[in-house]
Every structure is written in C-alpha cells, then in structure tokens.
Amino acid sequence: MKNQDVLIVHPQTSEQLTVIKAFLEALKIKFEFSKDESYDPDFVAKIENARQDYKNGKGKVYTSDQLNALWK
C-alpha cells in the first residue's frame, strides 16, 4: 500500500466517530482530522454579498418584540 493512500470517512454520529477512532488506534493506523471546511462556493458568495449589503446600509434591525409579532 502506498503512503499517499487517503481514506475519507463520514461518520453520522459521535458514536460512529468514537468507534472508528478506536479501531484505527487499535490497528496503529495514523489518522488526522481535516481542518478544511467545505462549503458550496455559491453559498459562500451569497453570505459574503449579504454581509456587504448590510455594511452598505441595506439591512434592517428588528427588536425581539417585532420578530415575535411576525410569528403570530
């Protein structure tokens, strides 16, 4: 097996993560957690645009009472 082989695992619960981690440690397999946060670039662009709009005065500020009134 090549040293460059990479295995990507997507556990869906913290219990699954614990079991996978214990399994790898028991077999003395080196592993690391990625620091990368993968977001859809379109989503990131929308958030950045919204932040810029708010900075440019295109946002509204509501009180909690006003927000609560919207749900009634």
PyMOL commands that set and color helices and strands:
alter all, ss='L'
color gray80, all
select helices_A, chain A and resi 14-26+41-55+64-70
alter helices_A, ss='H'
color red, helices_A
deselect
rebuild
show_as cartoon
